[in-house]
Amino acid sequence: MESTHLLTGSKKRVKIHPHTVTAKYATQAPYTPQAGVHTHFPQPGDDGYDDAPSFEDFGSFLEETSDKKKLMESRRWPLTLFGSKEKDKEMPHKLQPTGGAESDGGGKAAKGPGKGVGEQLASFGEASVSASRLTWVLLLCAALAHGCLIVLTRLASEQFHFAPLFLLTVRSVVQLLSVAVPLLRGENPFGPEGYRLRLFCYGVAYSLSLCCAYSSLTFVSAGNATTTWRLATTALSAVLAFLLLEERLGLSDVITIAAGLCGLGLLLLPTTDEGNSDAPTNPVTFWKGAFGWSLSALAGLWMALALVGYRSLKDRVGIGTALFTVSWTSCLLAPSTLAFLQDGWAWPVSVPAWAIMAGLVSCSAAAFLGMTHALTRLHPALVSASQSVEVPVAMLLHLAVLPVAPTAPEVVGNAMVVLSVGWLVATKLLLSRGGGLRQREEYEEILDSPIK
């Protein structure tokens, strides 16, 4: 419906009801009513006449009642979360409590807006620092579990003659029980729809890494295989995260990780007996060793792909679902690899053997959970670099069982690894605390400034 009107002569203040239709005004031709057009304006005394906005107030009226105004109000979440001085002053007028006790509580809540902001900022900063501390504690616990896993695997192979791939098969079968976690949460154990192929690729990459790492133990020593695996995983995860996820490392992180990699490189230097050996090298032994080193490096490549893959799925796939995926894919790949290499089966028949198997399963599950949780917050290269502590831990545990004097490169290399990881953890925690304090100070300066 359309309304027309003519304004001539002096200016008039005309009030229009907010629910009326559009009005057209003519300045040249006189007003002539049109057929079929209903013309109506609220008159003095009509319902809603005094509440109607004037022409001068009509623009502000539209802004106050429009959807754009509501949308902008919803977007300004920091103001609604922390509040402002103007809003805190208006709160006692808008919310009047009915009882005396409620009135006192409302007055206390309304006092001191800066104090409330400071308390909230302090709580947010402490929560962030606490989350960072928990992440790094779990990550270091995972490194300790990895170190214990290395020693237990070596002990099971040397004392009870268990094939490494058989140990991997047993731990994968037992860890299939992790399917209960996604089922209890009402999630699909095979991942959410649309991400199952990527989750399957993650599980295959992780399982291939484990198969290659455990297979290399047949051809090279456990210490060399673990060191090569960790060195390749750390270096390749930094490269792949940059290429696939566009996640970069800071300069200080690069320097710290490089120092840790140099320490791992020192551990791979040949010992004096190996370097000064004048006996002719058996070609079969040489190629077996080369194959074992290649398997260790290949395991690092697959593990780097797995870490980067889960980093891209961290918001969609839970830790329990990831553990179940790795378990059932390892149950398929480990026995087939075991049959291909013809390592044989040897079931535990004694209580110590079963205790070692239980320790292997527990340590592997704890290490996986700590690493996977850290991947939801940290760069894959940082996660892998922190796991380098497993090498010094394994060396210390091995020396406790079999006292052997370590060489100078081993001592220097392990010291460099421990110092690099310690420096990395310290800088991350100090930066997180300092960043929270800086954000709090900057926000308080904004609140105290006259310009909002």
Secondary structure, DSSP 8 states (H G I E B T S, - for coil): --EEEE--SS----B--TTS--EEEESSS-----TT-------TTSTTTTTS-BHHHHHHHHHHHSHHHHHHHHH-HHHHHH--HHHHHHHHHH---SSHHHHHHHHHHHS-HHHHHHHHHHHHHHHHHHHHHHHHHHHHHHHHHHHHHHHHHHHHHHHS---HHHHHHHHHHHGGGGGHHHHHTT--TT-STTSHHHHHHHHHHHHHHHHHHHHHTTTS-HHHHHHHHHHHHHHHHHHHIIIII-----HHHHHHHHHHHHHHHHHTS--HHHHT--S---HHHHHHHHHHHHHHHHHHHHHHHHHHHHHHHTTTS-HHHHHHHHHHHHHHHHHHHHHHHT-------SHHHHHHHHHHHHHHHHHHHHHHHHHTTS-HHHHHHHGGGHHHHHHHHHHHHS-----HHHHHHHHHHHHHHHHHHHHHHHHHHHHHHHHHHHHHHHHHSS--
